[in-house]
Amino acid sequence: MSTDNRPMIIENMSRRAFLGVIGATGLLLAVGCAPRAPAATKYGADSMPNGWVDDPLVFVHIAPDGTITVVCHRQEMGQGVRTSLPMVLADELEADWQRVRVRQANADQVRYGNQDTDGSRSMRHFFMPMRRAGAAARQMLEQAAAAAWGVPLAEVEALNHEVVHRATNRRLGYGELAEAASHLRVPPRESLRLKKPEQFRYIGKGEVKLVDGPDIVTGRAAYGIDTVLDGMLFAVVARPPVYGGKVSSYDAQAALKVPGVVKVLEIPGTPPPSEFQPLGGIAVIAQNTWAAIQGRKALKITWDDGANASYDSQAYRAALEQAARAPGEVVRDQGDVAAALQGAARRVQAQYYIPHMAQAPMEPPAATARIVNGRCEVWAAVQAPQATHDRVAKRLGFPLDRVTVNVTLLGGGFGRKSKPDYAVEAALLSKAMDGKPVKVTWTREDDIQHSYYHTVSVEHLEAGLDASGKPIAWLHRSAAPTFGAIFGPDPKHEQPYELGMGLVDVPFAIPNLRIENPEAAVHTRVGWYRSVSNIPHAFAIQSFVAELAAAAGRDPKEYLLELIGPPRRIDPRKMSDPWNYTESPALYPLDTGRLRRVIETAAQQASWGRTMPAGRGLGIAAHYSFVSYVAAVIEVAVSDKGELSIPRVDIAFDCGPQVNPERIRVQVEGGCVMGLGNALLSEITFKAGRVEQSNFHDYQVARMNVAPQDIRVHLIPSDFGVPLGGVGEPPVPPIAPALCNAIFVATGKRIRRLPIGDQLKA
């Protein structure tokens, strides 16, 4: 059976319309599952708002002609979730993939379970619910067939979109059985017969191509920015240039004279902490986007910059460095670090800097809203549909059931589109225009200068070595503003979810280890960015390990393995990490054996230890994040002029069971390229509270000229008895330190400040 050539049909359908189609044409599955017993502590999907749902009624529709529609409740932004989750259900359903269609769910977490597509958890939280939904529907079809033939249930079996009576080879297609099956109860979870891994047709094979692929490559795919409604107006917003600022006064006379401009009005801002609410400013509404942009240029606005008017990146870096040199709040402490440092044969210290960065997805934020008869409908590329729904309802003062959020394809997300301020803007402007549809478009400049930035960070590390060069003491101070400050008063310290991203959960076998977290105040909107705080923590720790290896005269790979120690399974709570990516410490301990294995695999595949010509070097780094393990070996070539190229990258990746290996590979490759862009180019700086960059000419991301010539991904085999790990974010953190460690081998230069920029030419 071919799975490669048929274009899949992707449709958005409201809950009401979907239920109407089901009731009229096909399989209506009744819920018959027993309620879950309450648990004292909830982990994983159970810990997320609205948890999980495995009800086939929600996710499966079978038409009389046998066409199966699977609803995908997570958002597609290039990671392949709109293929992979339906594929899992279809496999357990024993469906012919050629006859499967996919529909995108709108915002409704009560119905679908948690829909927040970030944290690298879509598959690990919904792999089993999707399997159960598929298995339940399959068993109901088998029951319907057995009843139709008057034979025992044990004599029938679902095979490739039909049910077969083994004794007589009689067959009934799924479409023929749908009506009868619709009157049966859903089997209890404990009675479901899930497939054995050797029975999988699609799971783990890597042969199912993206359902959106043909539409994307032919330009038919619809993103948030592509939304068009009858009578639609277009808007852009002039936002305060400083976080927390507001409009003092404005003159719109010239803007209103621009042809096509319809109206100019003020959007009230939300003082910090602003959460996901608009920054405020002056909106220009026009008959097309170009007119709106020209009208915005003609505005005369006087701003009150507020408390963050003096925010300056250079001064703030100096303040962070000073804070990191002094003791901070202790967040992990074992042994006696002070005494061990005092008695060490040698002490080594280093300080690392990572700047603010912007997510800068290729599709900037965009949303369209329309209000009709007291109901608001939104079309937007958002990672968090329920958050969008709830914020729009609250800001409009509408009951929750009078807001609908339709999710489009996302042209990239990286955490930016988890924050739906742009959708709230569209809803407010539609209300101001008497309910007419209004599309708010953010230009690239808007996106770069008003983002939720990756945090700036200074990481200070010290180690005491014994006479053999082995660490006997480890001190790490991490100073960074927290994104917790967008939700409440600035705590001025990294929160448990940030500390648990490679900082307190460092798995080194060092007897004396102390982690501190000095104060760092927030002066701009800080938010999560792909891999979040793992980026600075991994960069500093893995770079420092290589520095210690050099100080001890040791091979960096062997030194890293010695620091990690023997294979063992560590309860994260014993490392002062109660968060553990929301997962159970029993199911997801930090397994140093798996971490060692990715290091050894990447090194072996890259021929670690081979002789390199002058100007070339290999660097290695490894990291655990989002309950997956990854190691990278990067080969660099640096010319006499300081020009850098990357001939090859080897990445070993262990995410546990591989549901869709093809998508895993491409996400690892993409994470590698993004990690290189972070390391080489990307930096947001502030002066007088304002972002100094404005577009891709001065806020640079990785282009083809910096991409590796060869990326080799080595997936670690795993059986389906191991819990699933995350995929989208873990590949990013080890890239920067592996790159910088390779540069040191090639040139003798240590890179402790990102981005690298022109440091090699100095």
C-alpha positions in Angstrom: 0.0 0.0 0.0 1.4 3.4 -1.0 1.3 6.1 1.6 3.2 8.7 -0.3 1.2 10.0 -3.3 -2.3 10.9 -2.2 -2.8 14.5 -1.1 -4.7 14.6 2.1 -7.7 16.9 2.6 -7.3 19.2 5.5 -10.4 21.0 6.7 -11.3 23.3 9.6 -14.8 22.5 10.9 -16.6 24.0 13.9 -17.8 21.7 16.7 -21.4 22.3 15.7 -20.9 21.5 12.0 -18.8 18.5 12.8 -21.5 17.0 15.1 -24.1 17.7 12.5 -22.1 15.8 9.8 -21.6 12.9 12.2 -25.3 12.7 13.1 -26.4 12.8 9.5 -23.9 10.6 7.7 -22.0 8.1 9.8 -20.6 6.7 13.0 -21.8 8.4 16.2 -19.8 6.8 19.0 -21.3 7.0 22.5 -19.1 7.5 25.5 -19.0 4.5 27.8 -15.7 5.0 29.6 -15.5 5.0 33.4 -14.3 8.2 35.0 -10.6 8.3 36.1 -9.8 8.0 39.8 -8.4 11.1 41.3 -4.7 11.1 42.1 -2.9 12.9 44.9 -0.3 14.3 42.5 -0.9 14.6 38.8 1.8 14.2 36.2 2.1 14.5 32.5 -1.1 15.0 30.6 -3.1 14.7 33.8 -1.4 17.8 35.2 -2.3 20.0 32.2 -5.5 22.1 32.0 -8.3 19.9 30.9 -6.0 16.9 30.7 -6.6 14.3 28.0 -9.5 12.9 26.1 -9.7 9.4 24.4 -13.4 9.5 23.4 -13.8 8.3 19.8 -16.9 10.5 19.5 -14.5 13.5 19.7 -11.9 12.3 17.2 -13.4 9.8 14.7 -16.1 10.1 12.0 -16.7 7.3 9.5 -18.9 8.2 6.5 -21.1 5.6 4.7 -18.6 5.5 1.8 -15.9 4.5 4.3 -14.1 7.8 4.4 -12.6 8.3 7.9 -12.1 11.8 9.3 -9.8 12.2 12.3 -9.8 15.4 14.2 -6.4 16.8 15.2 -6.6 19.0 18.3 -3.0 20.2 18.4 -1.6 22.9 16.1 0.6 22.3 13.1 3.6 24.5 12.7 6.0 22.3 10.8 6.5 19.6 13.4 4.1 17.2 11.7 1.6 16.8 14.5 -1.3 17.1 12.1 0.0 14.0 10.5 1.4 12.0 13.4 -1.5 12.1 15.9 -4.1 11.1 13.3 -1.7 8.4 12.1 -1.5 6.9 15.6 -5.3 6.7 15.8 -5.6 5.4 12.2 -3.1 2.6 13.0 -5.0 1.3 16.0 -8.3 1.7 14.0 -6.7 -0.6 11.3 -7.6 2.1 8.8 -6.4 2.4 5.2 -4.4 5.7 5.4 -5.4 6.4 1.8 -9.0 6.8 3.0 -8.2 9.1 6.0 -8.9 12.8 6.1 -7.8 15.2 8.8 -9.8 18.1 10.3 -8.3 20.8 12.5 -10.1 21.3 15.8 -11.1 24.7 17.0 -10.5 25.9 20.6 -12.4 23.6 23.0 -10.2 22.0 25.6 -13.2 20.6 27.5 -14.1 18.6 24.5 -10.6 17.7 23.2 -8.3 17.8 26.2 -5.4 20.1 26.5 -4.6 21.9 23.2 -1.5 24.0 24.2 1.1 23.0 21.6 4.4 23.8 23.3 6.7 22.0 25.7 7.4 19.2 23.2 4.6 17.2 24.7 1.9 16.7 22.0 2.9 13.1 21.2 4.1 12.0 24.6 0.8 13.2 26.2 -1.6 12.0 23.5 0.1 8.9 22.1 -1.9 6.6 24.3 -5.2 8.5 24.2 -5.1 8.4 20.4 -4.3 4.7 20.5 -7.2 4.0 22.8 -9.6 6.1 20.7 -8.6 4.1 17.6 -8.8 0.8 19.3 -12.2 1.5 20.8 -13.6 2.4 17.4 -12.1 -0.7 15.9 -13.6 -3.0 18.5 -17.1 -1.4 18.0 -16.9 -2.0 14.3 -15.9 -5.6 15.0 -18.9 -6.0 17.4 -21.2 -4.6 14.7 -19.9 -7.0 12.1 -20.2 -10.0 14.5 -23.8 -9.1 15.2 -24.6 -8.7 11.5 -23.3 -12.2 10.7 -24.6 -13.7 13.9 -21.2 -15.1 14.8 -19.0 -14.9 18.0 -17.0 -11.8 18.3 -13.8 -13.9 18.6 -14.3 -15.0 15.0 -14.0 -11.6 13.4 -11.1 -9.2 13.0 -10.6 -5.7 11.6 -8.1 -5.7 8.7 -7.3 -2.7 6.5 -10.5 -0.8 6.6 -12.9 -3.7 6.8 -14.0 -6.5 9.2 -13.3 -10.1 8.2 -15.0 -13.3 9.3 -12.1 -15.6 9.4 -14.0 -18.8 9.0 -15.9 -17.8 5.8 -13.8 -14.8 4.6 -16.9 -12.7 4.6 -16.1 -9.0 4.7 -17.9 -5.7 5.6 -16.3 -2.3 5.0 -16.1 0.3 7.7 -18.7 2.5 5.9 -21.2 -0.4 5.8 -20.8 -1.0 9.6 -20.8 2.7 10.7 -24.5 3.0 11.3 -24.8 -0.1 13.4 -21.7 0.6 15.3 -23.0 4.0 16.2 -25.6 2.5 18.5 -23.0 0.5 20.6 -21.3 1.6 23.7 -17.7 2.5 23.7 -15.8 -0.4 25.4 -14.3 0.3 28.8 -10.6 1.2 28.7 -9.6 -1.9 30.5 -11.2 -4.0 27.8 -9.4 -2.4 24.9 -7.1 -4.7 22.8 -4.3 -2.5 21.8 -2.0 -3.6 19.0 1.4 -5.1 19.8 4.2 -3.1 18.3 4.9 -5.7 15.7 1.4 -5.2 14.4 1.8 -1.5 13.7 1.3 -0.5 10.1 2.2 3.2 10.4 3.6 3.8 13.9 7.4 3.7 13.9 7.7 3.2 10.2 8.5 6.8 9.0 6.6 6.2 5.7 3.6 8.5 6.1 4.3 11.9 4.5 2.9 15.2 5.8 -0.8 15.6 5.2 -0.2 19.3 4.6 2.8 18.7 2.3 1.2 19.0 -1.1 -0.7 22.2 -0.1 2.4 23.8 1.4 4.6 23.2 -1.6 2.0 24.3 -4.1 0.9 27.5 -2.2 -2.6 26.2 -1.3 -2.0 26.0 2.4 -3.8 28.7 4.4 -2.0 30.4 7.3 -3.3 32.9 9.7 -2.0 35.7 7.6 -4.0 34.4 4.6 -7.4 34.7 6.1 -9.9 36.7 3.9 -13.5 37.4 4.8 -16.2 39.3 3.0 -16.1 43.0 3.9 -12.9 42.6 5.8 -10.9 45.6 7.0 -7.1 45.6 7.7 -5.2 47.0 10.6 -1.8 47.6 11.9 -0.9 49.0 15.4 1.7 51.5 16.5 2.7 50.0 19.9 4.7 51.6 22.7 8.4 51.3 21.9 9.2 50.6 25.5 7.6 47.9 27.5 5.2 49.4 30.0 5.0 52.6 28.0 1.7 54.3 26.9 0.4 57.0 24.6 0.6 60.5 26.0 -1.1 62.1 22.9 -1.5 61.5 19.2 -2.4 63.4 16.1 -4.2 61.3 13.4 -5.0 64.0 10.9 -2.3 63.1 8.4 -3.0 59.4 8.8 -6.7 59.9 8.0 -5.8 61.6 4.7 -4.0 58.5 3.5 -6.2 56.9 0.7 -7.8 53.8 2.1 -7.5 54.6 5.8 -10.9 54.2 7.4 -10.4 54.9 11.1 -7.7 55.6 13.7 -8.3 54.6 17.3 -6.4 53.8 20.5 -6.1 50.3 22.0 -5.8 50.6 25.8 -2.7 48.8 27.0 -2.2 46.6 30.0 0.5 47.7 32.5 3.1 45.1 33.5 2.6 42.3 34.2 0.7 42.2 30.9 0.4 38.4 30.5 -1.0 37.8 27.0 -2.8 41.1 26.7 -2.0 43.8 24.0 0.7 46.3 24.7 -1.8 49.0 23.6 -1.1 51.8 21.1 -2.7 53.4 18.1 -4.5 51.3 15.5 -4.9 52.3 11.9 -7.8 50.5 10.2 -7.9 50.6 6.4 -9.2 49.0 3.3 -5.9 47.1 2.8 -2.8 46.4 4.7 -0.6 48.8 2.7 -2.9 51.7 3.4 -2.9 50.9 7.1 0.9 50.8 7.1 1.2 54.1 5.3 -1.4 55.6 7.7 0.6 54.4 10.7 3.7 56.1 9.2 1.8 59.4 9.1 0.8 59.3 12.8 2.3 61.7 15.2 2.5 60.1 18.7 4.0 61.3 21.9 4.9 58.4 24.1 5.2 58.1 27.9 8.0 55.5 28.1 7.4 54.6 31.7 9.7 52.8 34.2 11.7 50.8 31.6 12.9 53.8 29.6 16.5 53.4 30.8 16.8 49.7 29.9 20.2 49.3 28.2 21.6 46.0 27.2 25.3 46.8 27.9 24.5 48.2 31.3 22.2 45.3 32.1 24.8 42.8 31.2 27.3 44.5 33.5 24.7 44.4 36.3 24.1 40.7 35.7 27.8 39.9 35.7 28.2 41.7 39.0 25.2 39.8 40.4 26.7 36.5 39.2 30.0 37.1 41.0 28.2 37.4 44.3 26.3 34.7 46.3 22.7 34.3 45.3 19.7 32.3 46.4 20.7 28.7 46.9 18.6 26.3 44.7 20.7 23.1 45.1 23.3 22.3 47.6 25.2 19.1 48.3 28.5 18.6 50.2 30.7 21.6 51.2 31.6 23.5 48.0 33.4 26.3 49.8 35.7 23.9 51.7 36.3 21.8 48.6 37.1 24.9 46.5 39.5 26.1 49.2 41.3 22.7 49.3 41.4 22.1 45.5 44.7 21.6 43.7 43.5 24.0 41.0 40.5 26.3 40.6 38.9 27.2 37.2 36.2 29.8 36.6 34.5 31.2 33.6 31.5 33.4 32.8 29.1 33.1 29.9 26.7 35.5 28.3 23.6 34.8 26.2 21.5 37.7 24.9 17.8 38.3 24.3 16.5 36.6 21.2 13.3 36.9 19.2 11.4 33.9 18.0 10.9 35.6 14.6 8.7 32.9 12.9 8.6 33.3 9.1 4.9 34.1 9.4 4.6 37.1 11.8 1.6 37.2 14.2 -1.7 37.8 12.4 -5.3 37.3 13.4 -8.8 38.1 12.1 -11.9 38.6 14.2 -15.6 39.2 13.4 -18.5 39.9 15.8 -22.0 39.0 14.7 -25.1 38.9 16.9 -23.1 39.1 20.0 -20.7 36.3 19.0 -17.0 36.7 18.2 -15.3 34.4 15.8 -11.5 34.5 15.5 -9.2 33.0 12.8 -5.6 32.9 13.9 -2.3 31.0 13.8 -2.0 30.3 17.6 -0.2 27.6 19.6 -2.6 28.0 22.5 -6.2 28.1 21.2 -7.9 27.9 24.6 -5.8 30.7 26.0 -6.7 32.7 22.9 -10.4 31.9 23.4 -10.4 32.8 27.1 -8.4 36.1 26.7 -10.6 37.3 23.9 -13.8 36.5 25.8 -12.5 38.2 28.9 -11.3 41.3 27.1 -14.6 41.7 25.2 -16.7 40.9 28.3 -18.4 38.0 26.4 -19.6 34.7 27.8 -17.1 31.9 27.0 -19.7 30.2 24.8 -20.0 33.2 22.6 -16.4 33.1 21.3 -15.0 30.7 18.7 -11.4 30.4 17.7 -10.5 28.7 14.4 -6.9 27.6 14.2 -5.0 27.9 10.9 -1.6 26.5 9.9 1.2 28.3 11.7 4.1 29.5 9.7 6.4 28.8 12.6 5.8 29.3 16.3 8.7 28.7 18.6 6.7 29.8 21.6 5.8 33.3 20.2 2.4 32.1 19.1 1.6 30.7 22.5 0.9 34.3 23.5 -2.3 35.5 21.7 -2.0 39.3 22.2 -2.5 39.8 18.5 -5.8 37.9 18.5 -7.1 40.1 21.3 -6.1 43.1 19.3 -8.2 41.9 16.3 -11.2 41.2 18.5 -11.0 44.7 20.1 -10.8 46.3 16.7 -13.7 44.3 15.3 -15.8 45.4 18.3 -14.8 49.0 17.6 -15.9 48.7 14.0 -19.3 47.4 14.9 -18.4 43.8 14.4 -16.9 44.1 10.9 -14.2 41.6 10.3 -10.8 43.1 11.0 -7.4 41.4 10.3 -4.5 42.6 12.4 -1.1 42.0 10.7 2.2 42.4 12.4 5.0 43.5 10.1 8.4 42.0 10.6 9.4 45.2 12.4 6.5 44.8 14.7 7.5 41.2 15.5 11.1 42.0 16.1 10.5 45.0 18.3 7.5 43.9 20.4 8.1 40.2 21.0 8.1 38.0 24.1 11.9 37.7 24.1 14.1 34.8 25.1 15.7 35.8 28.4 19.1 37.4 28.6 21.5 35.4 30.9 24.8 35.4 32.6 26.2 32.1 33.8 29.1 32.1 36.3 30.8 28.8 36.9 33.7 27.7 39.2 35.2 24.3 39.8 37.9 22.9 42.0 40.0 20.2 40.6 42.1 17.6 42.5 45.7 16.7 41.5 44.5 14.4 38.7 42.3 17.1 37.2 39.0 15.6 38.4 36.4 18.1 39.7 35.7 17.9 43.5 33.7 21.1 43.7 31.2 22.7 41.3 29.6 26.2 41.7 27.1 27.6 39.2 25.4 30.9 39.5 22.7 31.6 36.9 21.4 35.2 36.7 18.5 35.7 34.3 15.1 37.5 34.4 12.2 35.1 34.5 9.2 34.9 32.2 7.2 34.4 35.3 7.2 38.2 35.5 4.6 38.5 32.7 2.1 36.7 34.9 2.5 38.5 38.2 4.8 40.7 40.3 8.4 40.2 39.2 9.9 37.4 41.4 13.4 38.4 40.3 14.5 34.8 40.3 14.2 32.0 37.8 11.2 29.8 38.6 11.2 26.0 39.2 10.3 25.4 35.5 13.4 27.4 34.5 15.7 26.1 37.1 14.7 22.6 36.1 15.9 23.2 32.5 19.4 21.9 32.8 20.5 23.9 35.8 19.6 22.2 39.1 19.2 18.9 37.3 22.9 18.7 36.2 23.6 14.9 36.6 27.3 15.1 37.4 28.9 12.8 39.9 30.6 15.5 41.8 30.6 15.3 45.6 30.4 19.0 46.3 27.9 20.9 44.1 26.1 24.2 44.7 23.7 26.0 42.4 22.8 29.6 43.1 20.3 32.0 41.5 21.0 35.7 42.0 18.3 38.4 41.5 17.6 39.7 38.0 14.8 42.1 37.4 12.7 42.1 34.2 12.7 45.2 31.9 10.9 43.9 28.8 8.5 41.2 27.8 10.2 37.9 28.4 8.6 34.7 27.2 9.4 31.1 26.2 11.5 30.5 23.1 12.2 27.0 21.6 14.1 25.1 24.4 13.7 28.1 26.8 16.3 28.2 29.6 18.0 25.0 28.5 19.8 27.2 25.9 21.9 29.3 28.4 22.3 26.5 30.9 23.6 24.0 28.3 25.8 26.5 26.7 27.5 27.4 29.9 27.8 23.9 31.4 28.9 22.1 28.3 31.4 24.8 27.4 32.8 24.8 31.0 33.2 21.0 30.9 35.4 21.4 27.8 37.4 24.1 29.6 37.9 21.8 32.6 39.0 19.0 30.2 41.5 21.4 28.7 42.8 22.5 32.1 43.2 18.8 33.1 44.8 17.9 29.8 42.1 15.4 29.1 40.0 14.4 26.1 36.7 16.4 26.3 34.5 13.4 25.5 36.1 11.1 28.1 36.1 13.9 30.6 32.4 14.5 30.1 31.6 10.8 30.5 33.6 10.7 33.7 31.7 13.7 35.1 28.4 12.0 34.3 29.6 8.9 36.1 28.2 5.3 35.8 24.8 4.5 34.4 22.1 5.2 37.0 18.5 6.5 37.2 18.3 9.6 39.3 15.1 10.8 40.9 15.0 14.5 39.8 13.7 15.5 43.2 17.0 14.5 44.6 18.6 17.2 42.4 16.2 19.8 43.7 14.0 19.6 40.6 10.3 19.0 41.6 9.1 20.1 38.1 10.7 17.5 35.8 8.8 18.8 32.8 5.6 18.0 34.6 6.3 14.2 34.3 6.3 11.5 36.9 9.8 11.1 38.5 9.1 7.4 38.7 8.4 7.1 35.0 10.9 9.7 33.9 14.0 9.6 36.1 17.1 11.2 34.6 18.9 8.2 33.2 22.6 8.8 32.9 23.0 5.5 31.0 20.9 7.0 28.1 22.9 10.3 28.3 26.2 8.4 28.1 24.8 6.4 25.1 24.0 9.4 23.0 27.5 10.9 23.7 29.2 7.6 22.8 27.0 7.2 19.7 27.6 10.7 18.4 31.3 10.5 19.0 31.6 7.1 17.3 29.6 8.2 14.3 31.7 11.3 13.9 35.0 9.3 14.2 35.9 11.2 17.4 39.6 11.4 17.9 40.6 11.4 14.3 43.5 13.7 13.2 42.3 17.0 12.0 44.2 19.4 9.7 45.1 22.9 10.9 42.1 25.2 11.3 39.7 22.3 11.8 38.3 20.9 15.0 35.6 18.7 16.6 33.5 19.8 19.5 31.1 17.8 21.6 28.2 18.6 23.9 25.3 16.8 25.4 22.1 17.7 27.2 18.9 16.3 28.7 15.8 18.3 28.2 12.0 17.7 27.8 12.8 14.1 29.0 14.9 13.3 26.0 18.7 12.9 25.5 20.8 14.4 22.8 24.5 14.8 22.0 26.1 16.6 19.1 29.6 16.5 17.6 30.3 19.4 15.3 33.1 19.7 12.9 34.3 23.2 12.0 36.7 24.8 9.6 38.1 28.3 10.3 40.2 30.1 7.7 43.1 32.4 8.4 40.6 35.3 8.0 38.3 33.9 10.7 35.7 32.7 8.2 33.8 29.8 9.7 32.2 26.8 7.9 30.6 23.6 9.3 31.4 20.6 7.2 29.4 18.1 9.3 27.3 17.7 12.4 26.5 14.3 14.0 23.6 14.3 16.4 22.6 11.3 18.5 19.0 11.5 19.7 17.1 9.4 22.2 13.5 10.3 22.7 12.4 6.8 23.6 9.9 5.2 21.1 10.0 6.8 17.7 6.4 7.2 16.6 7.2 9.0 13.3 10.9 8.7 12.6 10.8 10.9 9.5 9.4 13.8 11.5 11.9 13.2 14.3 14.8 13.5 11.9 13.6 16.7 10.3 12.9 18.3 13.7 16.4 17.4 14.8 17.9 18.8 11.6 15.8 22.0 12.1 16.8 22.3 15.7 20.5 22.0 14.7 20.2 24.9 12.2 18.2 27.0 14.7 20.8 26.3 17.4 23.6 27.4 15.0 21.7 30.6 14.2 21.4 31.3 18.0 25.1 30.7 18.4 26.4 32.6 15.4 24.0 35.5 14.7 20.9 36.2 16.8 20.8 39.0 19.3 18.3 41.6 20.5 19.7 44.6 22.2 18.0 47.6 24.0 18.9 51.2 24.2 16.8 53.7 26.1 14.3 50.9 26.6 13.9 50.4 22.8 14.8 47.4 20.7 17.7 48.4 18.4 17.0 45.7 15.7 14.1 46.0 13.3 14.3 43.3 10.6 16.4 40.4 9.3 19.2 42.8 8.1 20.1 43.5 11.7 18.4 40.7 13.6 19.9 37.8 11.8 18.8 34.1 11.8 20.5 31.2 10.2 20.6 31.2 6.4 21.9 28.6 4.0 25.4 30.0 4.1 25.8 29.0 7.8 24.0 25.7 7.5 26.1 22.6 7.9 27.1 20.8 4.7 26.1 17.5 6.2 23.8 16.8 9.2 23.7 13.2 10.2 21.0 12.2 12.7 21.4 9.0 14.6 18.2 7.8 16.3 18.7 5.6 19.3 16.5 2.5 19.0 13.9 2.0 21.7 11.0 -0.3 22.3 7.5 0.9 23.1 7.8 -0.1 26.7 9.8 3.1 27.4 7.8 6.3 27.9 8.0 8.8 25.1 10.2 11.9 25.3 9.9 15.3 23.6 11.2 16.0 20.1 10.8 19.6 19.0 13.0 21.4 21.5 15.7 19.0 22.8 17.9 19.2 19.7 18.7 22.9 20.2 20.6 23.3 23.5 23.8 21.3 22.8 24.5 22.9 19.4 26.0 26.2 20.6 28.4 24.6 23.1 29.4 21.9 20.7 30.1 24.6 18.1 32.1 26.7 20.4 34.1 23.7 21.7 35.0 22.9 18.1 36.1 26.4 17.5 38.5 26.2 20.4 40.1 23.1 19.0 40.4 24.7 15.6 41.7 28.1 16.7 42.5 28.1 20.4 39.9 30.8 21.0 37.3 30.4 23.7 33.9 31.8 23.0 32.0 32.7 26.1 29.7 35.3 24.7 26.9 34.7 22.2 26.3 35.4 19.4 29.8 34.6 18.0 29.4 37.3 15.4 32.8 38.7 14.4 34.7 37.3 17.4 36.7 34.9 15.2 37.9 37.8 13.1 39.2 39.8 16.1 
